[in-house]
Amino acid sequence: MDPTQSLIENRPASVAHLFLSRVEATPDRPAYRYPVPVDEQAADSAPGAEQWRTMTWGGAAVRVKAIAAGLMAAGILPEERVAISSSTRLEWVLADMGVMCAGAATTAVYPSTNGDETAYILSDSGSRALFAEDGAQLAKVLGQRDHLPELGLVVVFDAPSELPEAEGVEVLSLAELERRGEVYLKDHPDAVDKAVQAIDREQLATLIYTSGTTGRPKGVRLVHDCWAYQAAAQIASGLLTEDDVQFLWLPLSHVFGKTLTSGAVQLGIVTAVDGRVDRIIHNLPLVRPTYMAAAPRIFEKVYNGIAAKARAEGGAKYRIFRWASGVARAYAKASEEAMVRTGTRSVPFALAAQHAVADRLVYTKIRDAFGGRMRACISGSAALAPDIGYFFAGAGVHILEGYGLTETSAGSTCNPGENYRVGTVGTPLPGTEVRIAEDGEILLRGPGVMRGYHNLPERTAEVLESDGWFHTGDIGEVDGDGFVRITDRKKDMFKTSGGKYVAPTEVEGRFKAVCPFVSNILVIGNGRNYCTALVTLDETAIMPWAASHGLGGRSYAEVCTSSEVHELVGGFVEKLNAGLQRWQTVKRFTVLPRDLDIEHGELTPSLKVKRPVVEREYADAIEAMYDGAREA
């Protein structure tokens, strides 16, 4: 049997099985790295200083088993739900593994979720216990106590010195739960091992609630086999190698972040965990990862930051950067074309010579910013602008776009290593099938597909066929080599009043490629006679430009709404329109006074734009772009 096929077909029943096998095989190998504050009393320590510590697989097992046993001692039974409401950190990983090793199921809750929706998720899932990150998460839940009759235990990661009392709910620190687990294991030393051996691959492992744009979120039922499959597929496809160091900062409450923990367990690689987005750039040179996953917005921000810094330096440095950017894109495109034709990434001699010079002057600094060892970055959850993909590929930072949904436990397709193709989401992972329906919708089938929506059989039947095919809601195509290309969300495509279909995501991606200042753009035009756009700008990119163009001293909002910035953005809109069909062109646009964000409900925690929310919020601005105007 082919080794890849064997890895997929002979996968264990659960990641809990993988974890115990990994601990037995390599107990002393590093498993996790995590930041901790430096003792402020120590010599030479600066305020807020941190250091990175390492936990071995054996050390992780001690804590995971104590957590699992603590839950079992509290009466948590197989498949009963235990929620986690926390940012990405080591304790999230340990708690999730503890839940799985107890045979229970994790309910993932974003820490940014408000009290009302958190209560809904805990109630709908029937969660009996909750891991809360800190006092703020604890207070949010206790404030909704009357709506949570099944919740009997809350465990706090960063527990205050005095834990509050709540009627009908026991509140513990994580340390106390682990102590109780240790006591339980003295009387029942093989309790966790037996619980893991009893896990069936079709047993519920995780409930992840989709952050819908309207109505209540839906709980996606992912069984243990979904994660065991993801682990095997990540290794079989070559996404992970035995020498990798993974940097994990994505929200673990999101399926993209959660799936990254699976393959690392099976392969036994070290994962550096820190979910603070504002520390990513700082952490990369410290962690020096070889592998990292991110949403496109992160790569866009990095690119905009590099471009803004070069622009601020001006003169020869900016000219060199612009030249090097062009060389990077040309080199990446030429090497990709050569790979398709010949199976090698050979490029013309003259271009290779230019690339070597640009590498010494520019690209090495970019790679150093990523830690200097980055083998590959995985981009998912939204489309990456091809020009940005080509730029980083030419600079030696390979961004492999992938595709998947919460309903498919994340990864369904991904670009395969050296044979990646910018602008596609790659080929299906081993064991996953892709089919294009008659209307262009992408259908997926495989072990990673959910077993349904929690308590919503009718909604499940709308998207999941009896033979296992899942309707993604995305429109796309598959080329002759099996590479999948996403063209738009089925529900996002619209028709103008002239009867022409427009894929807004395509137009938005093109604009991000030509405008180095953009943060978000929303193309509008459903039922209208022309397209318009709402645009937000990246503050770190636009403010230096403003300071050097007579707008110094103005606030970010004042800069965004100034006539100078409107003229600046207008120039990029003209460049955009030059490459579009007439009915796709943006006739009018509005630059908003602030960026879209999660706090205002305009972005999902995975940074996807909630179009209905934004359109409602800025309805007046949209109408103003159509009032009294005719199509040009």
KOLVEXLO-218931 format. One record per residue (C-alpha): residue number from 1; residue in one letter; x, y, z. Coordinates in steps of 0.5 Angstrom, whole numbers, plus 500, padded with zeros to 3 digits. Layout:
<rs>
R     n   res     x     y     z
R   NUM     A     X     Y     Z
...
</rs>
This chain:
<rs>
R     n   res     x     y     z
R     1     M   500   500   500
R     2     D   502   507   498
R     3     P   505   510   505
R     4     T   501   516   504
R     5     Q   494   512   503
R     6     S   497   508   509
R     7     L   497   514   514
R     8     I   490   516   512
R     9     E   487   509   512
R    10     N   491   507   519
R    11     R   490   513   523
R    12     P   488   512   530
R    13     A   481   514   533
R    14     S   483   520   536
R    15     V   488   526   537
R    16     A   488   523   545
R    17     H   490   516   542
R    18     L   496   520   538
R    19     F   498   524   544
R    20     L   499   518   549
R    21     S   503   515   543
R    22     R   507   521   543
R    23     V   508   521   550
R    24     E   510   514   550
R    25     A   515   515   544
R    26     T   518   521   546
R    27     P   517   524   553
R    28     D   523   528   553
R    29     R   522   531   546
R    30     P   520   539   547
R    31     A   513   540   545
R    32     Y   511   547   547
R    33     R   514   553   548
R    34     Y   511   559   551
R    35     P   512   566   554
R    36     V   512   568   561
R    37     P   514   574   565
R    38     V   521   575   568
R    39     D   521   576   575
R    40     E   521   583   576
R    41     Q   525   582   582
R    42     A   531   579   578
R    43     A   537   583   576
R    44     D   537   587   570
R    45     S   530   585   568
R    46     A   526   591   565
R    47     P   518   592   566
R    48     G   514   587   562
R    49     A   520   583   560
R    50     E   519   576   558
R    51     Q   522   569   557
R    52     W   520   563   553
R    53     R   520   557   556
R    54     T   519   550   554
R    55     M   515   544   556
R    56     T   516   537   554
R    57     W   511   532   552
R    58     G   512   528   558
R    59     G   511   535   562
R    60     A   505   536   558
R    61     A   502   529   559
R    62     V   503   530   567
R    63     R   498   536   566
R    64     V   494   534   561
R    65     K   492   527   565
R    66     A   491   532   571
R    67     I   486   536   568
R    68     A   483   530   565
R    69     A   482   527   571
R    70     G   480   533   575
R    71     L   474   533   570
R    72     M   472   526   571
R    73     A   472   527   578
R    74     A   467   533   577
R    75     G   463   528   574
R    76     I   464   530   567
R    77     L   462   524   562
R    78     P   464   522   555
R    79     E   461   527   550
R    80     E   459   532   555
R    81     R   461   539   553
R    82     V   466   543   557
R    83     A   467   550   554
R    84     I   474   554   553
R    85     S   473   562   553
R    86     S   480   564   552
R    87     S   485   567   548
R    88     T   490   563   545
R    89     R   495   560   550
R    90     L   499   554   553
R    91     E   493   553   558
R    92     W   488   553   552
R    93     V   492   547   549
R    94     L   493   543   555
R    95     A   485   544   557
R    96     D   483   542   550
R    97     M   487   536   550
R    98     G   485   534   557
R    99     V   478   535   555
R   100     M   479   530   550
R   101     C   483   525   554
R   102     A   477   525   559
R   103     G   473   523   553
R   104     A   469   529   553
R   105     A   468   534   548
R   106     T   470   542   547
R   107     T   466   547   546
R   108     A   470   553   543
R   109     V   468   560   545
R   110     Y   471   566   542
R   111     P   474   571   548
R   112     S   471   577   545
R   113     T   464   574   544
R   114     N   459   578   549
R   115     G   455   575   555
R   116     D   449   574   551
R   117     E   452   570   545
R   118     T   456   566   550
R   119     A   450   564   554
R   120     Y   447   562   548
R   121     I   453   558   546
R   122     L   454   555   553
R   123     S   446   553   553
R   124     D   445   551   546
R   125     S   451   546   547
R   126     G   449   544   554
R   127     S   456   545   557
R   128     R   457   543   564
R   129     A   464   546   565
R   130     L   468   552   563
R   131     F   475   554   562
R   132     A   475   561   563
R   133     E   481   565   562
R   134     D   481   571   567
R   135     G   476   575   571
R   136     A   473   578   566
R   137     Q   471   572   562
R   138     L   469   569   569
R   139     A   464   575   570
R   140     K   461   575   563
R   141     V   459   568   565
R   142     L   457   569   572
R   143     G   453   575   569
R   144     Q   449   570   565
R   145     R   448   565   571
R   146     D   440   565   570
R   147     H   441   562   563
R   148     L   446   557   564
R   149     P   442   551   569
R   150     E   447   546   566
R   151     L   453   549   568
R   152     G   456   547   574
R   153     L   464   548   574
R   154     V   468   554   572
R   155     V   476   553   572
R   156     V   480   560   571
R   157     F   487   560   568
R   158     D   489   567   571
R   159     A   485   566   577
R   160     P   484   572   582
R   161     S   487   572   589
R   162     E   480   571   591
R   163     L   475   567   587
R   164     P   468   569   587
R   165     E   462   565   590
R   166     A   456   563   585
R   167     E   450   559   587
R   168     G   450   553   584
R   169     V   457   554   580
R   170     E   463   551   583
R   171     V   469   556   581
R   172     L   476   553   581
R   173     S   483   556   579
R   174     L   486   551   574
R   175     A   492   549   579
R   176     E   486   547   584
R   177     L   483   543   578
R   178     E   490   539   577
R   179     R   491   538   584
R   180     R   484   534   585
R   181     G   486   531   578
R   182     E   492   528   582
R   183     V   488   526   588
R   184     Y   483   522   583
R   185     L   489   519   579
R   186     K   492   516   586
R   187     D   486   512   587
R   188     H   485   511   579
R   189     P   491   511   576
R   190     D   489   508   569
R   191     A   483   512   569
R   192     V   485   517   563
R   193     D   488   511   559
R   194     K   482   507   560
R   195     A   478   513   558
R   196     V   482   514   552
R   197     Q   482   507   550
R   198     A   474   507   550
R   199     I   474   513   545
R   200     D   470   512   539
R   201     R   472   515   532
R   202     E   465   518   531
R   203     Q   464   520   538
R   204     L   463   528   539
R   205     A   470   531   540
R   206     T   469   539   539
R   207     L   463   544   538
R   208     I   465   550   534
R   209     Y   460   555   533
R   210     T   460   559   526
R   211     S   460   566   527
R   212     G   454   568   522
R   213     T   453   575   519
R   214     T   445   574   521
R   215     G   442   570   527
R   216     R   445   566   532
R   217     P   451   562   530
R   218     K   450   554   529
R   219     G   454   549   533
R   220     V   458   545   528
R   221     R   459   538   530
R   222     L   466   535   529
R   223     V   468   528   532
R   224     H   474   525   534
R   225     D   476   522   527
R   226     C   475   529   524
R   227     W   482   531   528
R   228     A   485   525   527
R   229     Y   484   525   520
R   230     Q   487   532   520
R   231     A   493   530   523
R   232     A   494   525   518
R   233     A   493   529   512
R   234     Q   497   535   514
R   235     I   503   530   515
R   236     A   501   526   508
R   237     S   501   532   504
R   238     G   508   534   507
R   239     L   505   541   510
R   240     L   509   539   516
R   241     T   516   535   517
R   242     E   519   532   523
R   243     D   524   538   523
R   244     D   519   544   524
R   245     V   518   549   529
R   246     Q   511   552   529
R   247     F   509   558   531
R   248     L   501   558   533
R   249     W   498   565   535
R   250     L   491   564   531
R   251     P   485   563   535
R   252     L   484   556   538
R   253     S   477   558   538
R   254     H   477   558   531
R   255     V   477   551   527
R   256     F   484   554   523
R   257     G   487   555   529
R   258     K   485   548   532
R   259     T   487   544   527
R   260     L   494   546   527
R   261     T   495   543   534
R   262     S   493   536   531
R   263     G   499   534   526
R   264     A   504   537   531
R   265     V   502   532   536
R   266     Q   502   526   531
R   267     L   509   528   528
R   268     G   512   530   535
R   269     I   514   537   533
R   270     V   515   543   538
R   271     T   509   549   537
R   272     A   511   556   540
R   273     V   504   558   543
R   274     D   502   566   544
R   275     G   496   569   541
R   276     R   497   576   542
R   277     V   497   579   535
R   278     D   501   585   537
R   279     R   507   581   539
R   280     I   507   577   532
R   281     I   513   581   529
R   282     H   516   581   536
R   283     N   516   574   537
R   284     L   518   571   530
R   285     P   525   573   531
R   286     L   525   570   538
R   287     V   521   563   536
R   288     R   525   563   529
R   289     P   519   558   526
R   290     T   519   554   520
R   291     Y   512   554   519
R   292     M   506   559   521
R   293     A   499   559   519
R   294     A   495   566   518
R   295     A   489   570   515
R   296     P   491   574   509
R   297     R   490   580   513
R   298     I   497   579   517
R   299     F   501   578   510
R   300     E   497   584   507
R   301     K   499   588   514
R   302     V   506   586   513
R   303     Y   507   588   506
R   304     N   504   595   507
R   305     G   508   596   513
R   306     I   515   594   509
R   307     A   512   598   503
R   308     A   511   604   508
R   309     K   517   604   511
R   310     A   521   604   504
R   311     R   517   610   502
R   312     A   518   614   508
R   313     E   526   613   507
R   314     G   525   615   500
R   315     G   530   617   495
R   316     A   534   611   493
R   317     K   532   606   498
R   318     Y   525   607   496
R   319     R   527   606   488
R   320     I   531   600   490
R   321     F   525   597   494
R   322     R   520   598   488
R   323     W   525   595   483
R   324     A   526   589   488
R   325     S   518   588   489
R   326     G   518   588   481
R   327     V   523   583   481
R   328     A   520   579   486
R   329     R   514   578   482
R   330     A   517   577   476
R   331     Y   521   572   479
R   332     A   516   568   482
R   333     K   511   568   476
R   334     A   517   565   472
R   335     S   519   560   476
R   336     E   512   558   477
R   337     E   511   557   470
R   338     A   517   553   469
R   339     M   515   549   475
R   340     V   508   547   471
R   341     R   512   546   464
R   342     T   518   542   466
R   343     G   517   541   474
R   344     T   523   545   476
R   345     R   523   552   478
R   346     S   528   555   473
R   347     V   528   562   471
R   348     P   532   566   465
R   349     F   539   568   467
R   350     A   538   575   467
R   351     L   532   575   471
R   352     A   536   570   476
R   353     A   542   575   476
R   354     Q   537   581   478
R   355     H   534   577   483
R   356     A   540   575   487
R   357     V   542   582   487
R   358     A   535   584   490
R   359     D   536   578   495
R   360     R   542   581   498
R   361     L   539   588   498
R   362     V   532   587   500
R   363     Y   529   580   501
R   364     T   534   577   506
R   365     K   531   583   511
R   366     I   524   581   510
R   367     R   526   573   511
R   368     D   530   576   517
R   369     A   523   579   520
R   370     F   520   572   519
R   371     G   525   569   524
R   372     G   530   567   518
R   373     R   528   560   518
R   374     M   521   560   515
R   375     R   520   554   510
R   376     A   512   556   509
R   377     C   507   560   511
R   378     I   499   557   510
R   379     S   494   562   509
R   380     G   487   561   509
R   381     S   480   563   511
R   382     A   480   569   506
R   383     A   483   570   499
R   384     L   490   573   499
R   385     A   491   578   493
R   386     P   496   574   488
R   387     D   500   580   487
R   388     I   502   580   495
R   389     G   503   572   494
R   390     Y   508   573   488
R   391     F   512   578   492
R   392     F   513   574   498
R   393     A   514   568   494
R   394     G   519   572   490
R   395     A   522   574   497
R   396     G   523   567   499
R   397     V   517   567   504
R   398     H   513   562   501
R   399     I   505   563   502
R   400     L   501   556   501
R   401     E   494   558   500
R   402     G   489   553   503
R   403     Y   482   552   503
R   404     G   477   549   508
R   405     L   471   551   513
R   406     T   469   550   520
R   407     E   464   545   517
R   408     T   470   541   514
R   409     S   475   541   520
R   410     A   479   547   517
R   411     G   484   544   511
R   412     S   480   541   505
R   413     T   485   543   500
R   414     C   492   546   500
R   415     N   498   548   495
R   416     P   503   542   495
R   417     G   510   545   497
R   418     E   514   547   492
R   419     N   509   546   487
R   420     Y   505   551   489
R   421     R   501   556   485
R   422     V   499   563   487
R   423     G   492   565   486
R   424     T   489   558   487
R   425     V   488   554   494
R   426     G   492   548   492
R   427     T   490   541   491
R   428     P   485   536   495
R   429     L   488   534   502
R   430     P   489   526   501
R   431     G   483   523   503
R   432     T   478   529   501
R   433     E   474   529   494
R   434     V   472   536   491
R   435     R   467   536   486
R   436     I   464   542   482
R   437     A   456   542   482
R   438     E   452   545   476
R   439     D   452   552   478
R   440     G   459   552   480
R   441     E   459   551   487
R   442     I   464   547   491
R   443     L   462   540   494
R   444     L   467   537   499
R   445     R   467   530   501
R   446     G   472   526   506
R   447     P   473   524   514
R   448     G   474   532   516
R   449     V   467   534   514
R   450     M   462   535   520
R   451     R   457   530   522
R   452     G   452   536   522
R   453     Y   449   542   526
R   454     H   448   541   533
R   455     N   440   541   534
R   456     L   439   543   527
R   457     P   437   537   523
R   458     E   434   541   518
R   459     R   440   546   517
R   460     T   444   540   516
R   461     A   440   537   511
R   462     E   440   543   507
R   463     V   448   543   506
R   464     L   450   535   507
R   465     E   447   530   502
R   466     S   446   523   505
R   467     D   452   520   501
R   468     G   457   525   505
R   469     W   458   531   500
R   470     F   458   538   503
R   471     H   455   544   500
R   472     T   461   549   501
R   473     G   457   556   499
R   474     D   463   558   495
R   475     I   464   558   487
R   476     G   470   555   484
R   477     E   473   551   479
R   478     V   478   545   478
R   479     D   484   546   473
R   480     G   486   540   469
R   481     D   492   539   474
R   482     G   487   538   480
R   483     F   488   545   483
R   484     V   482   549   486
R   485     R   481   556   485
R   486     I   475   560   489
R   487     T   472   565   485
R   488     D   467   568   490
R   489     R   462   566   496
R   490     K   455   564   492
R   491     K   451   568   497
R   492     D   456   574   496
R   493     M   456   574   488
R   494     F   451   580   486
R   495     K   447   582   479
R   496     T   447   589   477
R   497     S   441   592   475
R   498     G   443   591   468
R   499     G   444   584   469
R   500     K   451   583   469
R   501     Y   454   578   475
R   502     V   459   581   479
R   503     A   464   577   484
R   504     P   466   582   489
R   505     T   471   578   492
R   506     E   475   578   486
R   507     V   475   586   485
R   508     E   477   587   492
R   509     G   483   582   492
R   510     R   485   586   486
R   511     F   484   593   489
R   512     K   488   590   495
R   513     A   494   588   490
R   514     V   494   596   487
R   515     C   493   600   493
R   516     P   498   599   499
R   517     F   494   603   504
R   518     V   488   599   504
R   519     S   486   595   510
R   520     N   479   593   508
R   521     I   474   594   502
R   522     L   467   592   500
R   523     V   464   592   493
R   524     I   457   594   493
R   525     G   452   594   487
R   526     N   447   588   488
R   527     G   441   591   484
R   528     R   444   597   482
R   529     N   446   600   476
R   530     Y   454   601   477
R   531     C   458   599   483
R   532     T   461   603   489
R   533     A   466   601   494
R   534     L   467   603   502
R   535     V   474   603   503
R   536     T   478   603   510
R   537     L   485   605   510
R   538     D   491   601   514
R   539     E   493   606   520
R   540     T   500   604   520
R   541     A   501   605   513
R   542     I   497   612   511
R   543     M   499   616   517
R   544     P   506   616   515
R   545     W   504   618   508
R   546     A   499   624   511
R   547     A   505   627   515
R   548     S   509   627   509
R   549     H   504   630   505
R   550     G   502   636   509
R   551     L   497   633   514
R   552     G   501   632   520
R   553     G   498   633   526
R   554     R   491   631   524
R   555     S   488   625   527
R   556     Y   487   618   523
R   557     A   479   620   522
R   558     E   481   626   519
R   559     V   486   624   515
R   560     C   482   618   512
R   561     T   476   623   510
R   562     S   481   629   507
R   563     S   480   631   500
R   564     E   488   629   499
R   565     V   487   622   501
R   566     H   480   621   497
R   567     E   484   624   491
R   568     L   490   619   493
R   569     V   485   613   493
R   570     G   482   615   487
R   571     G   488   614   483
R   572     F   488   607   486
R   573     V   481   606   484
R   574     E   483   608   477
R   575     K   488   603   476
R   576     L   484   598   479
R   577     N   478   600   474
R   578     A   483   599   468
R   579     G   484   592   469
R   580     L   476   590   470
R   581     Q   470   589   465
R   582     R   466   596   465
R   583     W   460   593   469
R   584     Q   465   591   474
R   585     T   468   598   475
R   586     V   468   602   481
R   587     K   464   608   479
R   588     R   464   612   486
R   589     F   467   610   493
R   590     T   467   613   500
R   591     V   473   612   505
R   592     L   471   611   512
R   593     P   473   615   518
R   594     R   475   608   522
R   595     D   477   601   520
R   596     L   472   595   521
R   597     D   473   591   527
R   598     I   471   585   531
R   599     E   468   590   537
R   600     H   463   593   532
R   601     G   461   587   530
R   602     E   464   588   523
R   603     L   469   583   522
R   604     T   469   575   525
R   605     P   474   573   530
R   606     S   478   570   523
R   607     L   477   577   520
R   608     K   472   576   515
R   609     V   468   582   513
R   610     K   461   581   515
R   611     R   458   584   509
R   612     P   450   585   512
R   613     V   453   589   518
R   614     V   457   593   514
R   615     E   452   595   509
R   616     R   447   597   515
R   617     E   452   601   519
R   618     Y   454   605   513
R   619     A   447   605   509
R   620     D   447   613   509
R   621     A   454   613   506
R   622     I   452   608   501
R   623     E   446   611   499
R   624     A   450   618   498
R   625     M   454   614   493
R   626     Y   448   613   488
R   627     D   443   619   490
R   628     G   443   623   483
R   629     A   448   619   480
R   630     R   448   616   473
R   631     E   453   610   471
R   632     A   459   613   467
</rs>
